[in-house]
Every structure is written in C-alpha cells, then in structure tokens.
Amino acid sequence: MSKPRQIHLGAFMRPVSIHTGGWRHPEALADANFNLPALVDYIKKLEAAKFDAFFMADHLAVLNKPMEALKRSHTVTSFEPFTLLSALAMVTSRIGLVATASTTFDEPYHIARRFASLDHISGGRAGWNIVTTANPDAALNFGYDTELDHDDRYVRAQEFFEVVTGLWDSFADDAFIRDRESGVFFDPDRMHVLNHKGPSLSVRGPLNIARPVQGHPVIVQAGASEAGRNLAAKTAEVVFSTAQTIESGRAYRDDLHRRMAAFGRDPDGLRVLPGALVFVGNDIEEAKAKRAHLDSLVHYDSGISSLSAMLGFDVSGYDPDGPLPEIPETNAGKTSRQTVLDMAAEGLTIRELAARAGSYWGLAFEGTPESIADDMEAWIDGGACDGFNIMFPWLPGGLDEFVTRVIPELQRRGRFRSDYEGTTLREHLGLQRPKNRFF
C-alpha cells in the first residue's frame, strides 16, 4: 500500500489568537503577543509536536480602526518579527521560522539581509511571507499620503522578489575559501554584482552575506486576487489560502497549479495551506459551545470596525439591523471584500456581518480529535490543500488541546510525522533547494 499523503502544519502566531475575543478568554494569557517567556513556551511545544513552521504575521502600523475598536484589540503591541524569530531560533533546532515582510514599505537590500541572516542563525529554517501591505495608516508611517494602488503594489512586488533572490545569489556556495596560507578569504570570481535597474528599483549589490543555508529562504505568499494569484504562481513555494470549503480550496489550488505551469514552474514546488481555526471538544456540541463562548467575547465596536476594514468602507453609521449599503470600489483586499458582499447578498444584516467579521471569518474545524482528523483528511484527499496553517482560539489552552489531542490522532493515522526527517524548512516541506542563477 502507498503511504497516505502527509499533512503539513504551520502555526499562525501573530496575533497568537486570530480571534478578536481570544485574549478575553478566562483561561487566556492576555499579554501573550508581547510575552517572550510565553512565546518561547509555545514554540517549544509546537516543535515537540513536529510542526513545519511558526509563522509571524506583521503590521507596519496599529490596525486601521476607530479608537473604540482599537482599544479592544490585543494586536496593538507585538514584537518585531525578525528580532523575535532570531531569539526563538536560539531555543529551537528544527521548526521553521516564517516572517512577513513588506515589498511596499521596505527596500530589497534590507529584506535580503534580514532573511539571509535569519536563515544562517537558524541553520536553514527561515521563510519570507511576501506581502504588499494594504493599510493606509502604514503608508502614513513611511512618508506617503495614501496607500499605493492595488495593482501597482503587485508590480513592485514581482520586481522586488527578483531583486531579493538575485541578492541571495550574490555569492556561490563555495565562494568563501578562507585560505590562511594565501591570505585569501573569498574567491572574487565566485561573487556576482547584481546591478539591477528596473521600473521601480535600482540596486547594485552584492549582498554582504554568504548565500543562505537553504539557497533561498522559503517563499510564502497569501494573495488571492488576480494579481495576487499571478504573484504566487510566479514566486511562491507556500501559499496561505483563505478557502472555506473543499470545493473552493480545490479550485484555488488547481488554478495556482495551472498558472505555475504557464509560467514554466513545476506545480510540485508549491504547498497550499489554508488557515484553519480549531476548537477541540469531547464531542461536537462541546467544541461548538467553545466557539460560541469565544464569539460572545467580541464587542460590537470591534466587529463593525473589522467589517469596515474588510470592505474598505466605513459602515458604522448605518442601521446595524439593516442591509449592507452599496459599497464602492476601494483599495481594500479584493478577496475579503467579495466574501462580505457575497454573504450580504444572502440577506445578512450589518450586525450579523459584523459578528462574523469580528470573531473569525474563515475556515474552522469544530469537533473531536477524530472528527477534526477526518475533516483534514477530506481536504487533503480531495485535492483542496497540502496542509493547514493552524490558528488557536486562545493561548495556551487552544494550542495545548491541539498538540496533545489532534496531533496524536493524525500520527496514529500515519498522516503526520512523528519526528523531523531533516533540519531545514525546505526539507520539512519537501521543497528543492534552488540553484544559484549566476553560478
């Protein structure tokens, strides 16, 4: 018999709970986003459970919310990802370390140096989640009066990726000979000066860091718009998707595979991991009760703010128990905006939409360890994904329940590793080390 398809698992850890009410849970550590000893404890538990990666999302501003909502958010203070992941690299040895970094409000040389450094510090465990940053408040922090146009952000992102990966290839793997006898530290013939001059970027190079352990840190992307899918098909090795059904997940994965083939890439070089919030109970009713309790902790001020952010249009002044008004085109993320509009078309009121937006909108598994494993297997075997980016409802309890109850069930079924077989994030994900384009 052939070995069943293995499930890849990432852990979404900033914020430590994606759920707006997560920090208010009576058993939650309310300051977990900014508590280093707690984060060390969490990543050690995830590594002991053999997770592929620990993922740090990032924001370059406090969330774009009215103060009545912002004051209720546990996201206003969090560690800068590279600083934290470098510290966490020192207390772990196998789990991948994935950070978000913006192609809109940073420079390629900065990004190339930071990820190359993290990859060397961690022994080959770094991953870069490429984002284009759709946040007008972030724009104000970087000298812009407004956010850049959606399509312009993605054009810059493609060029940005080419520059960063070119900088990572500045030195051949064997460039550093360190010959004491001759006094030669590196071979100049094994160094490449990029000299990139493009529509958006001008970068000379070379990078002043040896080629990363993995060749390139693993490239992660999460865009779902037309421009986002094309960027993922051209660049990504892992995609964090927002699919909520097996059918939509399969259609999304198949679409990315088709686009990759059209761009000359092997679809086997991609892992699709939808985000999934998991509630574990002794039976389905208990798991659903846990979800209902957490949803009840979300204040309406938070919900309506989240809904407005998803739409890119302030709906707080409209009747909460009335329908959604006509929403004009905006620069908000296309996928989340369309999701709201689709649900509004089903007759949900603004209050009902706000409750969804303020709790957690996406895929959730609610059930016993056995039923959750069943659901995950159905997604994998149905061709909808290659694994999941797990979100925990509150910390530490939600994490503890998953690693002590769901992981053993997946291992019992032969669906998840009992130990790491490699040392790098690429090896965990079954991804090839890229060749140096210059040597």
C-alpha positions as CSV (number, residue, x, y, z in Angstrom):
1,M,0.0,0.0,0.0
2,S,1.2,3.5,-0.8
3,K,1.9,5.9,2.1
4,P,-1.0,8.3,2.7
5,R,-0.4,11.9,1.8
6,Q,1.3,13.7,4.7
7,I,-0.3,16.8,6.2
8,H,1.9,19.9,6.6
9,L,1.1,22.1,9.5
10,G,2.1,25.7,10.2
11,A,1.1,27.7,13.3
12,F,-0.2,31.2,12.9
13,M,1.3,33.0,15.9
14,R,0.8,36.8,15.4
15,P,-1.5,37.6,16.9
16,V,-1.3,34.5,19.0
17,S,-5.0,34.2,18.5
18,I,-6.6,35.4,15.3
19,H,-9.9,35.6,17.1
20,T,-10.7,39.1,18.4
21,G,-12.1,37.7,21.6
22,G,-9.1,35.4,22.2
23,W,-7.3,37.5,24.8
24,R,-10.5,37.9,26.9
25,H,-11.0,34.1,27.4
26,P,-10.9,33.4,31.1
27,E,-8.1,30.9,30.6
28,A,-6.1,33.0,28.2
29,L,-2.8,34.7,28.8
30,A,-3.9,38.2,27.9
31,D,-0.5,39.6,27.1
32,A,0.8,36.6,25.1
33,N,1.5,38.7,22.0
34,F,4.2,40.6,23.9
35,N,5.3,38.0,26.5
36,L,8.7,36.4,25.5
37,P,8.7,33.6,28.0
38,A,5.2,32.6,26.9
39,L,6.2,32.6,23.2
40,V,9.3,30.5,24.0
41,D,7.0,28.0,25.7
42,Y,4.6,28.0,22.7
43,I,7.3,27.4,20.1
44,K,8.9,24.6,22.1
45,K,5.5,22.9,22.3
46,L,5.0,23.3,18.6
47,E,8.5,21.9,17.8
48,A,7.9,19.0,20.2
49,A,4.7,18.3,18.2
50,K,6.8,18.4,14.9
51,F,5.1,21.4,13.3
52,D,6.6,22.5,10.0
53,A,6.7,26.2,10.9
54,F,6.0,29.0,13.3
55,F,4.5,31.9,11.3
56,M,4.7,35.6,12.4
57,A,2.3,37.9,10.5
58,D,3.2,41.6,10.8
59,H,1.7,45.1,10.6
60,L,3.6,48.3,10.0
61,A,1.1,50.4,11.9
62,V,-1.5,49.8,14.6
63,L,-4.6,48.4,12.9
64,N,-6.6,51.0,11.0
65,K,-9.6,51.1,13.3
66,P,-11.6,53.7,15.2
67,M,-10.4,54.1,18.8
68,E,-13.5,52.4,20.2
69,A,-12.4,49.3,18.4
70,L,-8.7,49.7,18.7
71,K,-8.8,49.9,22.4
72,R,-10.3,46.4,22.5
73,S,-7.6,44.9,20.2
74,H,-4.7,42.7,21.5
75,T,-2.7,43.5,18.4
76,V,-1.5,47.0,19.3
77,T,1.7,45.7,20.9
78,S,3.7,42.9,19.4
79,F,7.4,42.1,18.8
80,E,9.1,43.0,15.5
81,P,9.2,39.6,13.7
82,F,13.0,39.4,12.9
83,T,14.0,40.3,16.4
84,L,11.7,37.7,17.9
85,L,12.4,34.9,15.5
86,S,16.1,35.4,15.9
87,A,15.6,34.9,19.7
88,L,13.4,31.9,19.1
89,A,15.9,30.4,16.8
90,M,18.2,30.1,19.8
91,V,15.8,27.9,21.8
92,T,14.7,25.6,18.9
93,S,16.5,23.5,16.4
94,R,14.0,22.2,13.8
95,I,10.8,24.2,13.5
96,G,10.7,26.7,10.6
97,L,10.6,30.4,11.3
98,V,8.4,32.4,8.8
99,A,8.1,36.2,8.9
100,T,6.0,38.7,7.0
101,A,7.9,41.5,5.3
102,S,6.5,44.2,3.0
103,T,7.6,44.8,-0.6
104,T,5.8,48.2,-0.5
105,F,7.4,49.9,2.5
106,D,10.8,48.3,2.7
107,E,13.8,48.0,0.5
108,P,15.1,44.8,-1.2
109,Y,18.6,45.1,0.3
110,H,17.1,45.3,3.8
111,I,14.9,42.3,3.3
112,A,17.6,40.2,1.6
113,R,20.0,40.8,4.6
114,R,17.4,40.1,7.3
115,F,16.2,36.8,5.8
116,A,19.7,35.7,4.9
117,S,20.8,36.4,8.5
118,L,17.8,34.6,10.0
119,D,18.5,31.6,7.7
120,H,22.1,31.4,8.8
121,I,21.3,32.0,12.5
122,S,18.6,29.2,12.5
123,G,20.6,26.7,10.4
124,G,18.2,27.0,7.4
125,R,14.8,27.5,8.8
126,A,13.7,30.9,7.5
127,G,10.7,31.7,5.3
128,W,9.6,35.0,3.8
129,N,5.9,35.8,3.6
130,I,5.7,38.4,0.8
131,V,3.0,41.0,1.4
132,T,2.2,44.2,-0.5
133,T,0.6,45.9,2.6
134,A,-2.9,47.4,2.1
135,N,-3.1,49.7,5.0
136,P,-3.4,53.5,4.7
137,D,-2.1,54.1,8.2
138,A,1.1,52.1,7.3
139,A,1.5,54.5,4.3
140,L,1.5,57.5,6.6
141,N,4.3,55.9,8.6
142,F,6.5,55.8,5.5
143,G,6.1,59.2,4.0
144,Y,3.1,58.5,1.8
145,D,-0.2,60.4,1.9
146,T,-2.2,57.3,0.9
147,E,-1.7,53.7,0.2
148,L,-0.4,52.6,-3.2
149,D,-2.8,51.3,-5.9
150,H,-3.5,47.6,-5.6
151,D,-2.1,46.6,-9.0
152,D,0.9,48.9,-8.6
153,R,1.8,47.2,-5.4
154,Y,1.9,43.8,-7.1
155,V,4.0,45.1,-10.0
156,R,6.6,46.4,-7.5
157,A,6.4,43.1,-5.5
158,Q,7.4,41.0,-8.5
159,E,10.4,43.2,-9.2
160,F,11.2,43.2,-5.5
161,F,11.2,39.4,-5.4
162,E,13.6,39.2,-8.4
163,V,16.0,41.6,-6.7
164,V,15.9,39.9,-3.3
165,T,16.5,36.4,-4.8
166,G,19.2,37.9,-7.0
167,L,20.9,39.4,-3.9
168,W,20.7,36.0,-2.1
169,D,22.7,34.6,-5.1
170,S,25.5,37.2,-4.8
171,F,28.0,34.5,-3.7
172,A,28.4,31.0,-5.0
173,D,28.1,28.3,-2.2
174,D,31.8,27.7,-2.4
175,A,32.9,31.3,-2.6
176,F,34.4,31.5,0.9
177,I,37.6,29.6,0.7
178,R,39.3,31.2,3.9
179,D,42.7,30.1,2.8
180,R,45.1,31.0,5.7
181,E,48.2,30.1,3.7
182,S,47.5,32.5,0.8
183,G,45.5,35.0,2.9
184,V,42.6,34.9,0.5
185,F,39.2,34.9,2.3
186,F,36.9,34.5,-0.7
187,D,37.2,33.9,-4.4
188,P,36.3,37.1,-6.3
189,D,35.3,35.0,-9.4
190,R,32.6,33.5,-7.2
191,M,30.9,36.8,-6.4
192,H,28.2,38.4,-8.6
193,V,27.3,42.1,-8.6
194,L,23.6,42.4,-9.4
195,N,23.5,45.9,-10.9
196,H,19.7,45.8,-11.1
197,K,18.0,48.8,-12.7
198,G,14.2,48.4,-13.2
199,P,11.0,50.3,-13.3
200,S,10.7,50.6,-9.5
201,L,14.1,49.6,-8.1
202,S,17.7,50.3,-8.6
203,V,20.0,48.0,-6.5
204,R,23.7,47.5,-7.2
205,G,24.6,44.6,-4.8
206,P,26.3,42.3,-4.0
207,L,24.7,41.3,-0.7
208,N,27.3,41.4,2.1
209,I,26.2,38.0,3.5
210,A,27.0,34.5,2.3
211,R,24.3,32.6,0.4
212,P,21.6,31.4,2.7
213,V,21.7,27.8,4.0
214,Q,18.6,27.0,2.0
215,G,19.9,28.8,-1.1
216,H,16.8,31.0,-0.7
217,P,14.6,31.1,2.4
218,V,11.2,29.5,1.6
219,I,8.9,32.0,-0.3
220,V,5.4,32.3,1.1
221,Q,2.5,34.3,-0.2
222,A,-1.2,34.8,0.6
223,G,-2.7,36.9,-2.2
224,A,-6.0,35.6,-3.7
225,S,-6.8,38.4,-6.1
226,E,-6.0,38.1,-9.8
227,A,-2.7,40.0,-9.2
228,G,-2.1,38.0,-6.0
229,R,-2.6,34.6,-7.7
230,N,-0.2,35.6,-10.5
231,L,2.4,36.7,-8.0
232,A,2.0,33.4,-6.1
233,A,2.3,31.3,-9.3
234,K,5.5,33.1,-10.3
235,T,7.2,33.2,-6.9
236,A,5.6,31.2,-4.0
237,E,6.5,27.8,-2.6
238,V,3.9,28.0,0.1
239,V,0.5,29.8,-0.1
240,F,-1.6,30.6,2.9
241,S,-5.1,30.4,1.3
242,T,-8.5,31.5,2.7
243,A,-10.6,28.7,1.2
244,Q,-13.6,27.7,3.4
245,T,-14.8,24.7,1.5
246,I,-13.1,21.7,-0.1
247,E,-14.6,22.7,-3.5
248,S,-13.3,26.3,-3.3
249,G,-9.9,25.0,-2.0
250,R,-9.6,22.5,-4.8
251,A,-10.5,25.1,-7.4
252,Y,-8.0,27.6,-5.9
253,R,-5.1,25.0,-5.8
254,D,-5.8,23.8,-9.3
255,D,-5.9,27.4,-10.6
256,L,-2.5,28.1,-9.0
257,H,-1.1,24.9,-10.5
258,R,-2.3,25.9,-14.0
259,R,-0.8,29.3,-13.6
260,M,2.5,27.9,-12.4
261,A,2.7,25.6,-15.4
262,A,2.0,28.6,-17.7
263,F,4.9,30.4,-16.1
264,G,7.2,27.4,-16.5
265,R,7.2,26.3,-12.9
266,D,6.6,22.7,-11.6
267,P,3.3,22.6,-9.6
268,D,5.0,20.1,-7.3
269,G,7.0,23.0,-5.9
270,L,4.0,24.5,-4.2
271,R,2.3,23.7,-0.8
272,V,-1.1,25.3,-0.3
273,L,-2.1,25.7,3.4
274,P,-5.5,27.3,4.2
275,G,-5.8,29.0,7.6
276,A,-7.9,26.9,10.0
277,L,-9.2,27.9,13.4
278,V,-9.5,24.8,15.5
279,F,-11.8,24.1,18.5
280,V,-11.3,20.7,20.2
281,G,-14.0,19.1,22.3
282,N,-15.0,15.8,23.8
283,D,-17.9,15.9,21.4
284,I,-19.2,18.2,18.6
285,E,-21.5,20.1,21.0
286,E,-18.7,20.9,23.4
287,A,-16.5,22.2,20.6
288,K,-19.3,24.4,19.2
289,A,-20.0,25.7,22.7
290,K,-16.4,26.7,23.0
291,R,-16.7,28.6,19.7
292,A,-19.9,30.3,20.8
293,H,-18.4,31.4,24.1
294,L,-15.4,32.9,22.3
295,D,-17.6,34.7,19.8
296,S,-19.6,36.2,22.6
297,L,-16.5,37.9,23.9
298,V,-16.3,40.1,20.7
299,H,-17.7,43.6,21.3
300,Y,-19.8,45.1,18.6
301,D,-17.4,48.0,18.3
302,S,-14.7,45.5,17.3
303,G,-17.0,43.7,14.9
304,I,-18.2,46.8,13.0
305,S,-14.6,48.0,12.7
306,S,-13.4,44.7,11.3
307,L,-16.3,44.7,8.8
308,S,-15.5,48.2,7.6
309,A,-11.8,47.3,7.2
310,M,-12.7,44.3,5.1
311,L,-14.9,46.4,2.9
312,G,-12.5,49.4,2.8
313,F,-15.6,51.5,3.5
314,D,-17.0,52.7,6.9
315,V,-20.4,51.2,7.6
316,S,-20.5,52.1,11.3
317,G,-23.1,54.9,10.7
318,Y,-25.7,52.6,9.1
319,D,-28.5,50.8,10.8
320,P,-27.0,47.7,12.4
321,D,-30.1,45.7,11.8
322,G,-30.5,46.8,8.2
323,P,-28.9,45.6,5.0
324,L,-25.4,46.5,3.8
325,P,-25.4,49.6,1.6
326,E,-24.0,49.7,-1.9
327,I,-20.2,49.5,-1.4
328,P,-18.0,51.5,-3.9
329,E,-14.7,50.1,-5.3
330,T,-11.8,50.6,-2.9
331,N,-8.2,49.5,-2.5
332,A,-9.1,47.0,0.2
333,G,-8.1,43.4,-0.2
334,K,-10.3,42.0,-3.1
335,T,-11.0,38.6,-1.7
336,S,-12.1,39.6,1.8
337,R,-14.3,42.3,0.4
338,Q,-16.0,40.0,-2.0
339,T,-16.6,37.4,0.8
340,V,-18.5,40.1,2.7
341,L,-20.5,41.1,-0.3
342,D,-21.4,37.5,-1.1
343,M,-22.7,37.0,2.4
344,A,-24.6,40.2,2.4
345,A,-26.3,39.1,-0.7
346,E,-27.6,36.1,1.3
347,G,-29.6,38.6,3.5
348,L,-27.3,39.0,6.5
349,T,-27.7,42.3,8.3
350,I,-24.8,44.6,9.2
351,R,-24.9,43.4,12.8
352,E,-24.7,39.7,11.6
353,L,-21.9,40.5,9.2
354,A,-20.0,42.4,12.0
355,A,-20.3,39.5,14.3
356,R,-18.7,37.2,11.7
357,A,-16.0,39.8,10.8
358,G,-15.2,40.5,14.5
359,S,-14.9,36.9,15.5
360,Y,-13.2,35.0,12.7
361,W,-14.5,34.7,9.2
362,G,-12.6,31.8,7.7
363,L,-12.3,28.0,7.8
364,A,-12.8,26.5,11.3
365,F,-12.8,22.9,12.5
366,E,-15.0,22.3,15.5
367,G,-15.2,18.8,16.9
368,T,-13.4,15.9,18.5
369,P,-9.8,14.9,17.7
370,E,-11.2,12.2,15.5
371,S,-13.7,14.3,13.6
372,I,-11.1,17.1,13.1
373,A,-8.6,14.5,11.7
374,D,-11.5,13.2,9.4
375,D,-12.1,16.8,8.1
376,M,-8.4,17.4,7.5
377,E,-8.0,14.1,5.6
378,A,-11.1,15.0,3.5
379,W,-9.4,18.3,2.5
380,I,-6.1,16.6,1.7
381,D,-7.5,13.6,-0.2
382,G,-10.0,15.9,-2.0
383,G,-7.0,17.8,-3.5
384,A,-8.0,21.0,-1.7
385,C,-4.7,21.6,0.0
386,D,-1.4,20.2,1.2
387,G,-1.9,21.0,4.9
388,F,-3.1,23.8,7.2
389,N,-1.9,27.0,8.8
390,I,-3.4,26.3,12.3
391,M,-4.9,29.1,14.3
392,F,-5.5,28.6,18.0
393,P,-8.7,30.2,19.6
394,W,-6.9,31.2,22.8
395,L,-3.4,30.6,24.3
396,P,-2.2,28.5,25.9
397,G,-5.3,26.3,26.1
398,G,-6.2,26.1,22.4
399,L,-2.6,25.2,21.5
400,D,-2.3,22.6,24.2
401,E,-5.5,20.9,23.1
402,F,-4.4,20.7,19.5
403,V,-0.9,19.3,20.2
404,T,-1.9,16.8,22.8
405,R,-5.1,15.6,21.2
406,V,-5.3,16.2,17.5
407,I,-1.6,15.7,16.6
408,P,-1.5,12.2,18.2
409,E,-4.6,11.2,16.2
410,L,-3.0,12.4,12.9
411,Q,0.1,10.5,13.8
412,R,-1.9,7.3,14.6
413,R,-3.4,7.5,11.1
414,G,0.0,7.9,9.5
415,R,-0.9,11.4,8.3
416,F,1.7,13.5,10.3
417,R,5.3,12.9,11.1
418,S,6.4,11.5,14.5
419,D,9.8,13.1,14.1
420,Y,11.6,15.5,11.7
421,E,13.4,13.8,8.9
422,G,15.5,16.9,8.0
423,T,16.8,20.1,9.6
424,T,15.7,22.8,7.2
425,L,12.3,24.2,6.5
426,R,12.7,23.2,2.8
427,E,13.3,19.6,3.9
428,H,10.2,19.7,6.2
429,L,8.1,20.8,3.3
430,G,9.7,18.6,0.7
431,L,10.9,21.5,-1.4
432,Q,14.1,21.6,-3.5
433,R,17.0,23.9,-2.7
434,P,17.1,26.4,-5.6
435,K,20.2,26.6,-7.8
436,N,22.2,29.8,-7.8
437,R,21.2,31.6,-11.0
438,F,24.7,33.1,-11.5
439,F,27.0,30.1,-10.8
